[in-house]
Amino acid sequence: MPEDVRARQRTGTGLGLLLALVLGAVLLTALPDGNDREGGGCSPLEIASWSADEHLTGEFARYGDDATRTDDWTGGDGTHSVRLPDGRVLWLFSDTYLGRVHGPPNPVGESYAWRDRTAPLVRNSAVVMDAGGRLTATLPAPFFPDPAPGQWRWPVAARVEPRSPGSSRKVVRVLLWVRTAGQSPWIYGVPTATEVATLSLPSLRVESVVKVLDQSLVADPSRRVLFGTTLVDRGGWTYVYGGDDGRAANRPASSAYVARVPEGRLGEPSAWRYWSGSGWGLRPRPLRGAKVGSAFSVVPVDGTYLLFTMASGTAGLTTVTSYWACSPTGPWHGPTKNVSPALPAAGTAAYNPQAHPAVSGGDLGAGGGDGRLVLSYDVNWLRTTGASASINANVSLYRPRFVSVRLTPAG
């Protein structure tokens, strides 16, 4: 068994505990300066209310517990989604357990379903949900093969776009984070590059993978930027957000960045431009005022942009907070009201809040649709040793959970 696999089975899975290191990151905000408005439709927004989405959470539990196959998804983190033209939803995960779920009771006498310690653990997976909201299949895993020995790919945000600008044919573009095995503090991988994979439709076959930003020559790994934690489509552009690993180097927080690409050209490295603080150029610079964890989510609502991240301080282990801006580049204002979703057991933490417009309630604007936005959060142990900390002993601990939030103008 490779040493990195042994390490992940001793300490938990890679993305989960990597992100747990950055849960306490704070988003520092600047006051509005009157020049950040992208139009007349921008107004402060906050979370009006929220509730657990038992249907989606239960659907992943149902599918993960189904013991009829031994090569499908039973748990994972790094949860992202994209709706396909035929109504299906493609769910993408980073480190993923396959195999069969047993019990309860489990081998340590607890009343939880469990997974054998020999269950396969792969670096990424893709799960298909039908148009009716039922999970039906795990595509052959790992879905994205390792680019080289000692490296792996974690899929992040994805979107459907024209195969080329103006084309009527559609493909799925998936952003990938490439990481390389490393020593402490990089035990969950050294950030290496951002790639874009192209998937055919409707077959979801991987056609190609293109490197769009190589960071391997940046001497300080904590300054390397990986893009794709979230995507926003606006005005013929795709805005691609990313972050560095500042927290791994004991800096107070990680920095947020944004790139933009013309619609239909995500897979073209030459089409990418990065926010420099005053315009769009060839080198990324941190967003003004934005200090986040390495995973966050941005969603447009009318003329306003909402950013969801874990709260600062100790609340960052349990609480999702939000910020707003009038432009994809910020500045970001807040925090506003928080969401503290349920955790399944003592000694666990929430992380990686992600918005899922693919399964939300249509128009999110204050006057249209039902205004419901679905957020997911991942769960993992804070402890890293002992039988009780094993995510195999309680399979429910390493699966996404969902909440529905409703938005309102901030008052």
ROKOLTOR-870617 format. One record per residue (C-alpha): residue number from 0; residue in one letter; x, y, z. Coordinates in steps of 0.5 Angstrom, whole numbers, plus 500, padded with zeros to 3 digits. Example, Ala and Ser with C-alpha at 12.3 -4.5 7.8 and 13.67 -1.06 7.14 Angstrom:
   pos   code     u     v     w
     0      A   525   491   516
     1      S   527   498   514
# end
This chain:
   pos   code     u     v     w
     0      M   500   500   500
     1      P   503   507   498
     2      E   505   511   504
     3      D   501   517   503
     4      V   495   512   503
     5      R   497   509   510
     6      A   498   516   512
     7      R   491   518   510
     8      Q   488   512   513
     9      R   491   514   520
    10      T   489   521   520
    11      G   483   522   515
    12      T   482   524   508
    13      G   486   529   505
    14      L   482   534   503
    15      G   478   534   509
    16      L   483   535   514
    17      L   487   540   509
    18      L   481   544   510
    19      A   480   543   517
    20      L   487   547   518
    21      V   484   553   515
    22      L   477   553   518
    23      G   479   559   523
    24      A   480   563   517
    25      V   477   570   517
    26      L   474   574   511
    27      L   477   581   513
    28      T   472   586   510
    29      A   473   593   507
    30      L   468   599   508
    31      P   464   601   501
    32      D   468   606   498
    33      G   462   608   493
    34      N   466   605   487
    35      D   465   598   487
    36      R   458   598   484
    37      E   457   594   478
    38      G   450   597   477
    39      G   444   599   480
    40      G   441   592   482
    41      C   446   591   488
    42      S   444   591   495
    43      P   446   588   501
    44      L   444   581   502
    45      E   444   576   508
    46      I   441   570   510
    47      A   434   570   513
    48      S   433   563   515
    49      W   435   556   514
    50      S   433   549   515
    51      A   436   542   514
    52      D   435   539   507
    53      E   433   532   509
    54      H   432   530   503
    55      L   438   531   499
    56      T   442   529   506
    57      G   438   522   506
    58      E   439   521   499
    59      F   447   521   499
    60      A   446   516   506
    61      R   441   512   502
    62      Y   446   511   496
    63      G   452   510   500
    64      D   449   505   504
    65      D   446   501   498
    66      A   450   494   499
    67      T   449   491   492
    68      R   455   494   489
    69      T   462   494   491
    70      D   465   499   487
    71      D   461   505   488
    72      W   461   511   492
    73      T   460   510   500
    74      G   463   517   502
    75      G   467   523   500
    76      D   468   530   501
    77      G   470   536   497
    78      T   462   536   494
    79      H   461   540   488
    80      S   455   539   483
    81      V   453   541   476
    82      R   446   540   472
    83      L   447   537   465
    84      P   443   539   459
    85      D   438   533   460
    86      G   436   534   467
    87      R   441   530   470
    88      V   446   533   476
    89      L   453   531   476
    90      W   456   530   483
    91      L   464   531   484
    92      F   468   529   490
    93      S   475   529   492
    94      D   478   523   496
    95      T   472   518   496
    96      Y   471   511   499
    97      L   468   506   495
    98      G   466   499   497
    99      R   461   496   501
   100      V   457   498   508
   101      H   456   494   513
   102      G   452   494   520
   103      P   450   496   525
   104      P   453   495   530
   105      N   460   496   528
   106      P   466   493   530
   107      V   467   497   536
   108      G   460   496   539
   109      E   457   503   536
   110      S   450   503   533
   111      Y   453   506   526
   112      A   453   503   520
   113      W   461   501   518
   114      R   466   500   513
   115      D   471   495   513
   116      R   478   498   514
   117      T   480   495   507
   118      A   475   499   503
   119      P   478   502   497
   120      L   480   510   498
   121      V   481   514   491
   122      R   483   521   490
   123      N   476   523   486
   124      S   470   520   484
   125      A   464   522   480
   126      V   456   520   482
   127      V   450   521   477
   128      M   443   524   480
   129      D   438   523   475
   130      A   433   528   473
   131      G   428   526   479
   132      G   433   527   484
   133      R   435   520   485
   134      L   443   518   485
   135      T   444   512   480
   136      A   451   511   479
   137      T   458   512   480
   138      L   463   513   474
   139      P   469   508   474
   140      A   473   511   480
   141      P   478   515   480
   142      F   475   519   475
   143      F   481   523   473
   144      P   487   519   473
   145      D   493   521   477
   146      P   498   526   472
   147      A   504   523   475
   148      P   507   518   480
   149      G   506   522   487
   150      Q   501   527   484
   151      W   493   527   484
   152      R   487   531   482
   153      W   482   533   486
   154      P   476   536   482
   155      V   472   542   484
   156      A   467   547   480
   157      A   464   545   474
   158      R   460   548   469
   159      V   457   546   462
   160      E   459   551   456
   161      P   460   551   449
   162      R   465   547   446
   163      S   468   553   443
   164      P   465   560   443
   165      G   458   560   439
   166      S   458   553   438
   167      S   451   549   439
   168      R   455   543   442
   169      K   456   543   449
   170      V   461   540   454
   171      V   462   540   461
   172      R   469   543   464
   173      V   471   541   470
   174      L   477   545   474
   175      L   482   540   477
   176      W   487   542   483
   177      V   493   538   482
   178      R   497   536   489
   179      T   504   533   490
   180      A   506   529   496
   181      G   510   532   501
   182      Q   513   533   508
   183      S   510   537   514
   184      P   506   542   513
   185      W   504   539   506
   186      I   502   532   509
   187      Y   496   533   505
   188      G   499   535   498
   189      V   503   541   496
   190      P   499   545   491
   191      T   502   544   484
   192      A   497   546   478
   193      T   490   548   476
   194      E   487   544   470
   195      V   481   544   466
   196      A   478   537   464
   197      T   473   537   458
   198      L   468   531   459
   199      S   463   529   453
   200      L   456   530   453
   201      P   452   526   454
   202      S   457   520   455
   203      L   461   524   461
   204      R   467   521   458
   205      V   474   525   459
   206      E   476   528   453
   207      S   482   532   455
   208      V   486   535   461
   209      V   489   542   460
   210      K   494   545   465
   211      V   492   552   465
   212      L   496   555   471
   213      D   503   551   473
   214      Q   505   554   480
   215      S   510   549   481
   216      L   516   554   480
   217      V   513   558   485
   218      A   518   557   491
   219      D   514   558   497
   220      P   508   553   497
   221      S   504   557   501
   222      R   504   563   496
   223      R   501   558   490
   224      V   494   559   488
   225      L   489   554   485
   226      F   483   556   482
   227      G   476   553   482
   228      T   473   553   488
   229      T   467   556   485
   230      L   465   559   479
   231      V   460   565   477
   232      D   457   566   470
   233      R   456   574   468
   234      G   456   578   462
   235      G   459   573   458
   236      W   465   571   462
   237      T   466   566   467
   238      Y   469   568   474
   239      V   474   563   477
   240      Y   475   564   484
   241      G   481   561   488
   242      G   486   561   494
   243      D   493   560   496
   244      D   495   555   502
   245      G   497   561   507
   246      R   494   557   513
   247      A   499   551   512
   248      A   504   556   513
   249      N   501   559   519
   250      R   499   565   516
   251      P   493   568   519
   252      A   489   566   513
   253      S   489   564   506
   254      S   488   570   501
   255      A   482   569   495
   256      Y   483   571   488
   257      V   479   571   482
   258      A   480   570   474
   259      R   476   571   468
   260      V   475   567   462
   261      P   470   569   456
   262      E   465   564   455
   263      G   466   557   452
   264      R   474   558   453
   265      L   475   555   460
   266      G   480   550   457
   267      E   484   555   453
   268      P   490   557   458
   269      S   491   563   453
   270      A   484   566   455
   271      W   485   566   462
   272      R   486   573   465
   273      Y   487   574   473
   274      W   485   580   477
   275      S   491   584   479
   276      G   488   589   484
   277      S   486   594   478
   278      G   485   590   472
   279      W   486   584   469
   280      G   493   581   467
   281      L   497   575   467
   282      R   499   574   474
   283      P   494   573   480
   284      R   494   578   486
   285      P   490   577   492
   286      L   483   580   492
   287      R   482   587   496
   288      G   480   585   503
   289      A   479   578   502
   290      K   482   573   507
   291      V   478   566   507
   292      G   479   559   508
   293      S   482   555   502
   294      A   475   553   500
   295      F   469   558   499
   296      S   463   559   495
   297      V   460   565   491
   298      V   454   566   488
   299      P   450   572   484
   300      V   443   574   486
   301      D   441   579   482
   302      G   446   585   482
   303      T   449   582   488
   304      Y   455   577   490
   305      L   454   573   496
   306      L   460   569   499
   307      F   460   563   503
   308      T   465   561   508
   309      M   467   558   515
   310      A   466   563   520
   311      S   472   566   524
   312      G   475   563   530
   313      T   473   557   534
   314      A   466   558   530
   315      G   470   556   524
   316      L   469   549   526
   317      T   461   549   526
   318      T   459   556   523
   319      V   458   558   516
   320      T   458   566   515
   321      S   456   570   509
   322      Y   459   576   505
   323      W   456   581   500
   324      A   459   585   494
   325      C   457   589   488
   326      S   463   586   483
   327      P   466   579   482
   328      T   472   583   485
   329      G   469   585   491
   330      P   471   589   496
   331      W   467   584   500
   332      H   462   587   506
   333      G   460   583   512
   334      P   460   578   516
   335      T   452   578   516
   336      K   448   573   519
   337      N   451   566   520
   338      V   448   558   519
   339      S   450   553   525
   340      P   448   547   522
   341      A   448   540   525
   342      L   454   536   527
   343      P   453   528   527
   344      A   457   527   533
   345      A   462   531   539
   346      G   469   532   536
   347      T   467   533   529
   348      A   467   539   525
   349      A   464   542   519
   350      Y   468   545   513
   351      N   468   547   505
   352      P   461   550   505
   353      Q   459   550   497
   354      A   453   553   494
   355      H   449   548   489
   356      P   444   552   484
   357      A   444   546   480
   358      V   439   543   486
   359      S   436   550   489
   360      G   430   553   488
   361      G   430   557   481
   362      D   431   564   481
   363      L   434   567   487
   364      G   432   574   487
   365      A   428   577   492
   366      G   422   577   488
   367      G   422   571   484
   368      G   422   563   485
   369      D   422   561   492
   370      G   429   564   494
   371      R   432   558   496
   372      L   439   556   496
   373      V   442   550   497
   374      L   448   549   501
   375      S   453   543   503
   376      Y   458   542   508
   377      D   463   536   509
   378      V   464   533   516
   379      N   470   530   519
   380      W   473   528   525
   381      L   477   533   529
   382      R   481   528   532
   383      T   486   524   528
   384      T   488   518   532
   385      G   484   512   536
   386      A   479   507   533
   387      S   473   512   535
   388      A   476   517   530
   389      S   476   512   524
   390      I   471   515   519
   391      N   470   507   517
   392      A   467   506   524
   393      N   461   511   522
   394      V   460   512   515
   395      S   455   518   516
   396      L   461   522   518
   397      Y   464   523   511
   398      R   458   525   507
   399      P   456   531   505
   400      R   450   535   509
   401      F   445   540   506
   402      V   441   546   508
   403      S   437   550   505
   404      V   437   558   506
   405      R   433   564   504
   406      L   436   570   503
   407      T   433   577   505
   408      P   436   584   504
   409      A   440   586   510
   410      G   437   591   514
# end
